[in-house]
């Protein structure tokens, strides 16, 4: 049997790769990647600069790994829905194998290709630990609340062992004559490379997992919310692009930490990821609408001054501003800072969560449609198992609790770097002459808060209560 192994941007590895394993066990194997203009046209690539840089890194690493094992990653340009069926005929392939996607546009793409190829197109799981949409309540319904989903997952999910890395790959069949396109660079796509981003690729991912599992994982439960401490795995981009498999991460952390609180806390985050993917699978229109239907009536307001202040890190709330600058600076935002930032945009400024969601998707290296959407809807109070609408993060108290010395703020808001810990999260509460000693002049070197917390909190509560009580 001759199989095309279609690598598709969420499975950029050679270990624990089910489609590749399937093909290798059946004979001739043709590794392929399609440079689809949906992502790779310069006008599209500029809308995801950090993800594209990580993707290009990972593609180069994948090509090198395949080459080192004796084969070649063929690169072709064009629309996948056109290219794949044509290549099946041209290369006389018996089957195309690939990893399934959760997102609705990926599912539509696959449905169109399956309509042309029939049983010659075979999809495998691998993006998640269990197939999305398969975990059901006793009544056969999808779960809308995370806690019972997590309990059912832990009691029923069977997570297989990771497939070992192949020792070698067969060379491309001699009769395959397919011109291959060079892997683009940031320059050719019109992107300015950001040196602050994590490096993509399978080796880099395995290195991050090893370092985490041997060090900070043991204190994860205590440190995961601390923005000033390197206490998280930083594997989110690797899981998004599949430079490492989710089940390898699961088994590695399980082996390292067992039943320890930190291990279970980290595994719970992986189960949350399962929950978000399953929710999107069952509700593919969630990328366009709030999960809670009543929030479709919420009177979101748009004020360009407020929006620009939030985007550029000039709201006058140091923690919110640090999150904004970290996003554009290194394509990542600490999860606690993400929640505070999203809550501030939606509940303090009354700006539609979908604008913030799109802004994050543009700059996040780990920008995952299911997780980003779920996080924003959770923060806005309109999502599946969302935080209650009446819970509104106070950026000052969040900063004092999870960045107690102000080191996170100092890194990303350097104009406040000289302030002492008791002033850095609310400089407007500090005496003016005291601020000036540290080089801070509110309204000049750093803005006053654009909205007062108590006022904004009550304004949102009044609006939300009115809308949610309307039938």
Buried (B, 14 or more C-beta within 10 A) or exposed (E): EBBBBBBBBBBBBBBBBBBBBBBBEBEBBBBBBBBBBBBBBEEBBBBBBBBBBBBBBBBBBBBBBBEEBEBBBBBBBBEBBBBBBEBBEEBEBBBBBBBBBBBBEBBEBBEBBBEBBEEBBBBBBBBBBBBBBEBBEEEEEBBBEBEEBBEBBEEEBEBEEBBEBBEEBBEBBEEBEBEBBEBBEBEEBEBEBBEEBBBBBBBBBBEBBEBBBEEBBBBBBEBBBBBBBEBBBBBBBBBBBBBBBBBBBBBBBBEBBEEBEBBBBBBBBBBBBBBBBBBBBBBBEBBEBBBBEBBEEBEBEEEEEBBEBBBEBBBBBBBBBBBBBBBBBBBBBBBBBBBBBBBBBBBBBBBBBBBBBEBBBBBBBBBBBBBBBBBBBBBBBBBBBBBEBEEBBBBBBBBBBBBBEBBBBBBBBEBBBBBEBEBBBBBBEBEEEEBEEBEBEBEEBBBEBBBEBEEBBEBBBEBBEEBBEEE
